[in-house]
Amino acid sequence: MRHAVIFVGVLTLLTSTARAENVFLKAFYPLDEPRFLCVDIPGHKSRVNTSRPLVVHTCKEGIWHKDEIFDSIPLKSGHLKMPEFNLCVEAKSARDASELVLKTCEQSPLQLWSYQNYRLALKSDPQKCITIGPEPSRLTRGGRRLASKHMARSLSLANCKETLLTRQLWRFEVPQNRSGAIMPFKD
């Protein structure tokens, strides 16, 4: 039943004619990070580097997160647009293990995505899905020195397969409005 509720929420978000909403592109499953992973630009605040390949990172609920925010309106036309930087997600190629980068928004076949059954696939090659890397999450540079201990993993294209399901399912979610840093869960 939970899946149905999330699906209805995404449909409402994507079909709404209301104003744009800022959303996270969040992994459907927590994997090895109980706070969940969101698509992220490497760096933080003034150190954000839009020329580096995208990664997934501990979702930044309640703290500065403009490097994880997507605009809900361009999703209707297949663009994954990060409004703070006015750039869209693009695959470097349609091959397996291709990195995802940010580029000026256009109608490139490597920049148009379809969202079906919680998967994000290239419209031009529906068998290529945005996929979280198989490696375990690693502590980020900032996570080593800050109390919040944020984690990150790689992100790329891979064949859409049932064996990769847990790393290929996504949801669009409005960030939670929390105050203060989000601390890691205790074991």
DRENPA-3360 file (N, C-alpha, C; in nm, 2 decimals, always signed):
BEGIN
1 = MRHAVIFV = +0.08/-0.12/+0.00/+0.00/+0.00/+0.00/+0.09/+0.13/+0.00 ~ +0.20/+0.12/+0.07/+0.29/+0.24/+0.07/+0.33/+0.28/-0.07 ~ +0.36/+0.18/-0.16/+0.40/+0.21/-0.29/+0.29/+0.29/-0.37 ~ +0.16/+0.26/-0.34/+0.05/+0.33/-0.41/+0.04/+0.47/-0.36 ~ +0.07/+0.50/-0.24/+0.06/+0.64/-0.18/+0.17/+0.72/-0.25 ~ +0.29/+0.67/-0.25/+0.41/+0.74/-0.31/+0.38/+0.76/-0.46 ~ +0.33/+0.66/-0.53/+0.30/+0.68/-0.67/+0.20/+0.79/-0.70 ~ +0.09/+0.79/-0.62/-0.01/+0.90/-0.64/+0.05/+1.03/-0.61;
9 = GVLTLLTS = +0.14/+1.04/-0.51/+0.20/+1.17/-0.48/+0.29/+1.21/-0.59 ~ +0.36/+1.12/-0.66/+0.45/+1.16/-0.77/+0.36/+1.20/-0.89 ~ +0.25/+1.13/-0.92/+0.16/+1.17/-1.02/+0.11/+1.31/-1.00 ~ +0.06/+1.34/-0.88/+0.01/+1.47/-0.84/+0.12/+1.57/-0.87 ~ +0.24/+1.55/-0.82/+0.35/+1.64/-0.84/+0.38/+1.67/-0.98 ~ +0.38/+1.56/-1.07/+0.42/+1.58/-1.21/+0.31/+1.63/-1.29 ~ +0.18/+1.62/-1.25/+0.07/+1.66/-1.34/+0.01/+1.79/-1.28 ~ +0.06/+1.84/-1.17/+0.00/+1.96/-1.11/+0.03/+2.08/-1.20;
17 = TARAENVF = -0.07/+2.17/-1.22/-0.04/+2.30/-1.29/-0.01/+2.41/-1.19 ~ +0.00/+2.38/-1.07/+0.04/+2.48/-0.97/+0.19/+2.51/-0.99 ~ +0.24/+2.60/-0.90/+0.37/+2.65/-0.91/+0.47/+2.54/-0.90 ~ +0.59/+2.56/-0.94/+0.70/+2.46/-0.93/+0.73/+2.43/-0.79 ~ +0.76/+2.30/-0.76/+0.81/+2.26/-0.63/+0.95/+2.21/-0.64 ~ +1.02/+2.24/-0.54/+1.16/+2.18/-0.53/+1.15/+2.05/-0.47 ~ +1.22/+1.95/-0.54/+1.21/+1.81/-0.49/+1.35/+1.75/-0.49 ~ +1.36/+1.65/-0.40/+1.48/+1.56/-0.41/+1.45/+1.45/-0.51;
25 = LKAFYPLD = +1.56/+1.40/-0.57/+1.55/+1.28/-0.65/+1.62/+1.18/-0.56 ~ +1.53/+1.10/-0.49/+1.57/+1.02/-0.37/+1.56/+0.87/-0.41 ~ +1.66/+0.80/-0.37/+1.66/+0.65/-0.39/+1.54/+0.60/-0.31 ~ +1.47/+0.50/-0.38/+1.35/+0.44/-0.32/+1.38/+0.36/-0.20 ~ +1.50/+0.29/-0.20/+1.54/+0.21/-0.09/+1.66/+0.28/-0.01 ~ +1.67/+0.26/+0.12/+1.78/+0.32/+0.19/+1.92/+0.26/+0.16 ~ +1.92/+0.14/+0.11/+2.05/+0.07/+0.08/+2.13/+0.06/+0.21 ~ +2.25/+0.12/+0.21/+2.33/+0.11/+0.33/+2.34/+0.25/+0.40;
33 = EPRFLCVD = +2.25/+0.34/+0.37/+2.24/+0.47/+0.43/+2.09/+0.49/+0.48 ~ +2.07/+0.47/+0.61/+1.93/+0.47/+0.66/+1.86/+0.61/+0.64 ~ +1.94/+0.71/+0.62/+1.88/+0.85/+0.59/+1.85/+0.87/+0.45 ~ +1.87/+0.77/+0.37/+1.85/+0.76/+0.22/+1.95/+0.85/+0.15 ~ +1.97/+0.81/+0.02/+2.06/+0.88/-0.07/+1.98/+0.96/-0.18 ~ +2.03/+1.08/-0.21/+1.97/+1.17/-0.31/+2.08/+1.20/-0.41 ~ +2.03/+1.23/-0.54/+2.12/+1.27/-0.64/+2.18/+1.40/-0.60 ~ +2.31/+1.42/-0.62/+2.38/+1.53/-0.56/+2.50/+1.58/-0.65;
41 = IPGHKSRV = +2.53/+1.71/-0.65/+2.65/+1.76/-0.71/+2.76/+1.75/-0.61 ~ +2.88/+1.70/-0.65/+2.99/+1.70/-0.55/+3.03/+1.84/-0.50 ~ +3.06/+1.85/-0.38/+3.10/+1.98/-0.31/+2.98/+2.03/-0.23 ~ +3.00/+2.14/-0.16/+2.90/+2.19/-0.08/+2.91/+2.35/-0.08 ~ +2.79/+2.41/-0.09/+2.78/+2.56/-0.09/+2.88/+2.62/-0.19 ~ +2.97/+2.70/-0.15/+3.06/+2.76/-0.24/+3.16/+2.67/-0.32 ~ +3.17/+2.54/-0.27/+3.26/+2.44/-0.33/+3.19/+2.35/-0.43 ~ +3.06/+2.37/-0.45/+2.98/+2.29/-0.55/+3.05/+2.30/-0.68;
49 = NTSRPLVV = +3.08/+2.18/-0.74/+3.15/+2.17/-0.87/+3.06/+2.11/-0.97 ~ +2.99/+2.19/-1.05/+2.89/+2.14/-1.15/+2.96/+2.08/-1.27 ~ +3.09/+2.08/-1.28/+3.16/+2.02/-1.39/+3.20/+1.87/-1.36 ~ +3.18/+1.83/-1.23/+3.21/+1.69/-1.19/+3.09/+1.60/-1.21 ~ +3.11/+1.47/-1.23/+2.99/+1.38/-1.25/+2.91/+1.38/-1.12 ~ +2.78/+1.36/-1.14/+2.68/+1.35/-1.03/+2.71/+1.22/-0.95 ~ +2.67/+1.23/-0.82/+2.68/+1.12/-0.73/+2.55/+1.11/-0.65 ~ +2.54/+1.01/-0.56/+2.43/+1.01/-0.47/+2.50/+1.04/-0.33;
57 = HTCKEGIW = +2.42/+1.10/-0.25/+2.48/+1.15/-0.12/+2.37/+1.15/-0.02 ~ +2.40/+1.13/+0.11/+2.30/+1.14/+0.22/+2.21/+1.26/+0.19 ~ +2.08/+1.23/+0.19/+1.98/+1.34/+0.16/+2.00/+1.45/+0.27 ~ +2.00/+1.57/+0.22/+2.03/+1.69/+0.31/+1.89/+1.75/+0.36 ~ +1.83/+1.67/+0.45/+1.70/+1.72/+0.50/+1.73/+1.83/+0.61 ~ +1.67/+1.95/+0.59/+1.68/+2.05/+0.69/+1.80/+2.13/+0.69 ~ +1.89/+2.11/+0.60/+2.02/+2.19/+0.59/+2.03/+2.24/+0.44 ~ +2.13/+2.32/+0.42/+2.15/+2.37/+0.28/+2.16/+2.25/+0.18;
65 = HKDEIFDS = +2.07/+2.25/+0.08/+2.06/+2.14/-0.01/+2.03/+2.18/-0.15 ~ +2.07/+2.30/-0.19/+2.05/+2.34/-0.33/+2.12/+2.26/-0.43 ~ +2.22/+2.18/-0.39/+2.29/+2.09/-0.48/+2.23/+1.96/-0.49 ~ +2.11/+1.94/-0.43/+2.03/+1.82/-0.44/+1.89/+1.85/-0.49 ~ +1.86/+1.97/-0.53/+1.72/+2.01/-0.56/+1.69/+2.01/-0.71 ~ +1.58/+1.95/-0.74/+1.53/+1.95/-0.88/+1.40/+2.02/-0.89 ~ +1.37/+2.08/-1.00/+1.25/+2.16/-1.03/+1.14/+2.06/-1.08 ~ +1.03/+2.06/-1.02/+0.92/+1.96/-1.06/+0.86/+1.99/-1.20;
73 = IPLKSGHL = +0.86/+2.11/-1.24/+0.79/+2.15/-1.37/+0.86/+2.09/-1.49 ~ +1.00/+2.10/-1.51/+1.06/+2.04/-1.63/+1.05/+1.88/-1.63 ~ +1.02/+1.82/-1.52/+1.00/+1.68/-1.52/+0.89/+1.63/-1.62 ~ +0.79/+1.72/-1.64/+0.69/+1.68/-1.73/+0.74/+1.66/-1.87 ~ +0.84/+1.74/-1.91/+0.90/+1.72/-2.05/+1.02/+1.64/-2.05 ~ +1.05/+1.57/-1.94/+1.16/+1.47/-1.94/+1.29/+1.53/-1.89 ~ +1.30/+1.65/-1.85/+1.43/+1.71/-1.80/+1.44/+1.70/-1.65 ~ +1.56/+1.66/-1.61/+1.59/+1.66/-1.47/+1.67/+1.79/-1.44;
81 = KMPEFNLC = +1.61/+1.90/-1.41/+1.67/+2.03/-1.40/+1.69/+2.07/-1.26 ~ +1.82/+2.12/-1.23/+1.86/+2.17/-1.10/+1.85/+2.32/-1.11 ~ +1.74/+2.38/-1.05/+1.71/+2.52/-1.08/+1.82/+2.62/-1.02 ~ +1.88/+2.58/-0.91/+1.99/+2.67/-0.86/+2.10/+2.70/-0.96 ~ +2.12/+2.60/-1.04/+2.24/+2.61/-1.14/+2.19/+2.62/-1.28 ~ +2.06/+2.61/-1.30/+2.00/+2.62/-1.44/+2.06/+2.52/-1.53 ~ +2.08/+2.40/-1.49/+2.14/+2.29/-1.56/+2.06/+2.17/-1.55 ~ +2.07/+2.08/-1.65/+2.00/+1.95/-1.66/+2.09/+1.83/-1.66;
89 = VEAKSARD = +2.04/+1.72/-1.61/+2.12/+1.60/-1.60/+2.13/+1.54/-1.74 ~ +2.25/+1.50/-1.78/+2.28/+1.44/-1.91/+2.37/+1.32/-1.89 ~ +2.34/+1.22/-1.97/+2.44/+1.10/-1.97/+2.55/+1.14/-2.07 ~ +2.67/+1.10/-2.03/+2.78/+1.13/-2.12/+2.77/+1.05/-2.25 ~ +2.71/+0.93/-2.24/+2.68/+0.84/-2.35/+2.56/+0.75/-2.31 ~ +2.51/+0.67/-2.41/+2.41/+0.57/-2.37/+2.46/+0.43/-2.34 ~ +2.59/+0.43/-2.31/+2.65/+0.30/-2.27/+2.65/+0.27/-2.12 ~ +2.66/+0.15/-2.09/+2.67/+0.11/-1.95/+2.79/+0.18/-1.88;
97 = ASELVLKT = +2.77/+0.22/-1.76/+2.87/+0.28/-1.68/+2.90/+0.43/-1.72 ~ +2.81/+0.48/-1.81/+2.83/+0.62/-1.85/+2.80/+0.71/-1.73 ~ +2.88/+0.81/-1.71/+2.86/+0.91/-1.60/+2.75/+1.00/-1.63 ~ +2.69/+1.06/-1.53/+2.58/+1.16/-1.54/+2.64/+1.29/-1.50 ~ +2.62/+1.39/-1.59/+2.68/+1.52/-1.57/+2.57/+1.63/-1.58 ~ +2.60/+1.75/-1.55/+2.51/+1.87/-1.57/+2.55/+1.94/-1.69 ~ +2.45/+1.98/-1.78/+2.48/+2.06/-1.90/+2.36/+2.16/-1.92 ~ +2.38/+2.25/-2.01/+2.28/+2.35/-2.04/+2.16/+2.26/-2.09;
105 = CEQSPLQL = +2.04/+2.30/-2.04/+1.92/+2.23/-2.08/+1.89/+2.24/-2.23 ~ +1.87/+2.13/-2.30/+1.83/+2.13/-2.44/+1.75/+2.00/-2.47 ~ +1.73/+1.97/-2.59/+1.65/+1.86/-2.63/+1.74/+1.74/-2.67 ~ +1.86/+1.73/-2.62/+1.95/+1.62/-2.65/+1.89/+1.49/-2.60 ~ +1.90/+1.38/-2.69/+1.85/+1.25/-2.65/+1.92/+1.20/-2.52 ~ +2.04/+1.25/-2.48/+2.10/+1.21/-2.36/+2.06/+1.29/-2.24 ~ +1.96/+1.38/-2.26/+1.92/+1.46/-2.15/+1.77/+1.44/-2.13 ~ +1.70/+1.36/-2.20/+1.56/+1.34/-2.19/+1.53/+1.21/-2.12;
113 = WSYQNYRL = +1.45/+1.21/-2.01/+1.43/+1.09/-1.93/+1.28/+1.06/-1.92 ~ +1.25/+0.93/-1.91/+1.11/+0.89/-1.88/+1.11/+0.83/-1.74 ~ +1.00/+0.85/-1.67/+0.99/+0.80/-1.53/+0.87/+0.71/-1.53 ~ +0.90/+0.58/-1.53/+0.79/+0.48/-1.52/+0.83/+0.37/-1.43 ~ +0.73/+0.33/-1.35/+0.75/+0.22/-1.25/+0.87/+0.25/-1.16 ~ +0.88/+0.38/-1.12/+0.98/+0.43/-1.03/+1.13/+0.43/-1.09 ~ +1.14/+0.40/-1.22/+1.27/+0.40/-1.28/+1.28/+0.52/-1.37 ~ +1.41/+0.57/-1.38/+1.44/+0.68/-1.47/+1.53/+0.63/-1.58;
121 = ALKSDPQK = +1.47/+0.63/-1.70/+1.54/+0.57/-1.82/+1.55/+0.68/-1.92 ~ +1.66/+0.66/-2.01/+1.67/+0.75/-2.12/+1.55/+0.73/-2.21 ~ +1.49/+0.84/-2.26/+1.38/+0.82/-2.35/+1.42/+0.76/-2.48 ~ +1.55/+0.79/-2.52/+1.60/+0.74/-2.65/+1.65/+0.60/-2.64 ~ +1.67/+0.55/-2.52/+1.71/+0.41/-2.50/+1.65/+0.36/-2.36 ~ +1.53/+0.32/-2.37/+1.45/+0.29/-2.24/+1.51/+0.17/-2.16 ~ +1.61/+0.11/-2.21/+1.68/+0.00/-2.14/+1.79/+0.05/-2.05 ~ +1.82/+0.18/-2.06/+1.93/+0.24/-1.98/+1.87/+0.32/-1.87;
129 = CITIGPEP = +1.90/+0.28/-1.74/+1.84/+0.34/-1.62/+1.95/+0.41/-1.54 ~ +1.91/+0.52/-1.47/+2.00/+0.58/-1.37/+2.01/+0.48/-1.26 ~ +2.14/+0.45/-1.22/+2.17/+0.35/-1.13/+2.27/+0.39/-1.03 ~ +2.24/+0.36/-0.90/+2.34/+0.38/-0.80/+2.45/+0.27/-0.81 ~ +2.57/+0.31/-0.78/+2.68/+0.22/-0.79/+2.67/+0.10/-0.69 ~ +2.74/-0.01/-0.73/+2.73/-0.13/-0.64/+2.82/-0.12/-0.52 ~ +2.92/-0.03/-0.52/+3.01/-0.02/-0.40/+2.93/+0.03/-0.28 ~ +2.99/+0.00/-0.16/+2.93/+0.05/-0.04/+2.94/+0.20/-0.03;
137 = SRLTRGGR = +2.85/+0.27/+0.04/+2.87/+0.41/+0.06/+2.99/+0.44/+0.14 ~ +3.06/+0.55/+0.10/+3.18/+0.59/+0.17/+3.16/+0.73/+0.24 ~ +3.23/+0.75/+0.34/+3.22/+0.88/+0.42/+3.27/+0.99/+0.33 ~ +3.20/+1.10/+0.32/+3.24/+1.21/+0.23/+3.35/+1.29/+0.30 ~ +3.42/+1.37/+0.23/+3.53/+1.45/+0.29/+3.47/+1.54/+0.40 ~ +3.36/+1.60/+0.38/+3.30/+1.68/+0.49/+3.25/+1.59/+0.60 ~ +3.20/+1.47/+0.56/+3.15/+1.37/+0.66/+3.26/+1.33/+0.75 ~ +3.38/+1.33/+0.71/+3.49/+1.29/+0.80/+3.51/+1.39/+0.91;
145 = RLASKHMA = +3.49/+1.52/+0.88/+3.52/+1.62/+0.99/+3.39/+1.68/+1.05 ~ +3.27/+1.65/+1.00/+3.15/+1.70/+1.06/+3.08/+1.60/+1.13 ~ +3.00/+1.64/+1.23/+2.93/+1.54/+1.31/+2.82/+1.47/+1.23 ~ +2.77/+1.52/+1.12/+2.66/+1.46/+1.05/+2.70/+1.34/+0.97 ~ +2.83/+1.32/+0.95/+2.88/+1.19/+0.88/+2.81/+1.16/+0.76 ~ +2.80/+1.24/+0.66/+2.73/+1.21/+0.53/+2.81/+1.11/+0.45 ~ +2.73/+1.03/+0.37/+2.79/+0.92/+0.29/+2.76/+0.95/+0.14 ~ +2.83/+0.89/+0.05/+2.81/+0.91/-0.09/+2.85/+0.78/-0.16;
153 = RSLSLANC = +2.79/+0.77/-0.28/+2.82/+0.66/-0.38/+2.82/+0.71/-0.52 ~ +2.87/+0.63/-0.61/+2.87/+0.67/-0.75/+2.73/+0.65/-0.81 ~ +2.72/+0.71/-0.93/+2.59/+0.71/-1.00/+2.62/+0.70/-1.15 ~ +2.55/+0.62/-1.22/+2.58/+0.61/-1.37/+2.46/+0.54/-1.44 ~ +2.47/+0.52/-1.57/+2.37/+0.45/-1.64/+2.40/+0.30/-1.64 ~ +2.30/+0.22/-1.64/+2.32/+0.07/-1.65/+2.20/+0.01/-1.71 ~ +2.21/-0.11/-1.76/+2.09/-0.17/-1.82/+1.98/-0.19/-1.71 ~ +1.86/-0.16/-1.74/+1.75/-0.17/-1.65/+1.73/-0.32/-1.63;
161 = KETLLTRQ = +1.75/-0.37/-1.51/+1.74/-0.52/-1.48/+1.68/-0.54/-1.34 ~ +1.61/-0.65/-1.33/+1.55/-0.69/-1.20/+1.66/-0.70/-1.09 ~ +1.78/-0.75/-1.13/+1.88/-0.78/-1.03/+1.94/-0.64/-0.98 ~ +1.91/-0.53/-1.05/+1.96/-0.40/-1.00/+1.85/-0.32/-0.95 ~ +1.73/-0.38/-0.93/+1.61/-0.31/-0.89/+1.63/-0.21/-0.77 ~ +1.69/-0.26/-0.67/+1.70/-0.18/-0.55/+1.79/-0.05/-0.57 ~ +1.88/-0.05/-0.67/+1.96/+0.06/-0.70/+1.91/+0.14/-0.82 ~ +1.79/+0.11/-0.87/+1.74/+0.18/-0.99/+1.60/+0.24/-0.97;
169 = LWRFEVPQ = +1.55/+0.23/-0.85/+1.42/+0.28/-0.82/+1.43/+0.42/-0.75 ~ +1.35/+0.52/-0.80/+1.36/+0.65/-0.75/+1.23/+0.71/-0.71 ~ +1.23/+0.81/-0.63/+1.11/+0.89/-0.60/+1.14/+1.03/-0.59 ~ +1.05/+1.11/-0.63/+1.06/+1.26/-0.62/+0.99/+1.30/-0.49 ~ +1.06/+1.37/-0.40/+1.01/+1.39/-0.27/+1.04/+1.54/-0.22 ~ +0.95/+1.61/-0.17/+0.97/+1.74/-0.12/+1.06/+1.72/+0.01 ~ +1.17/+1.80/+0.02/+1.25/+1.79/+0.14/+1.17/+1.81/+0.27 ~ +1.21/+1.74/+0.37/+1.14/+1.76/+0.50/+1.20/+1.89/+0.56;
177 = NRSGAIMP = +1.11/+1.97/+0.62/+1.15/+2.09/+0.68/+1.19/+2.07/+0.83 ~ +1.31/+2.04/+0.85/+1.37/+2.01/+0.98/+1.47/+2.13/+1.01 ~ +1.49/+2.15/+1.14/+1.59/+2.25/+1.18/+1.71/+2.17/+1.24 ~ +1.83/+2.22/+1.21/+1.95/+2.16/+1.26/+2.00/+2.05/+1.17 ~ +2.12/+2.01/+1.20/+2.18/+1.90/+1.12/+2.11/+1.77/+1.14 ~ +2.11/+1.68/+1.05/+2.05/+1.55/+1.06/+2.17/+1.46/+1.10 ~ +2.16/+1.40/+1.22/+2.26/+1.31/+1.27/+2.24/+1.17/+1.22 ~ +2.35/+1.09/+1.21/+2.33/+0.96/+1.16/+2.25/+0.87/+1.27;
185 = FKD = +2.19/+0.77/+1.22/+2.12/+0.68/+1.31/+2.22/+0.60/+1.39 ~ +2.18/+0.57/+1.51/+2.27/+0.49/+1.60/+2.24/+0.35/+1.57 ~ +2.35/+0.27/+1.59/+2.33/+0.12/+1.57/+2.27/+0.06/+1.69;
% end
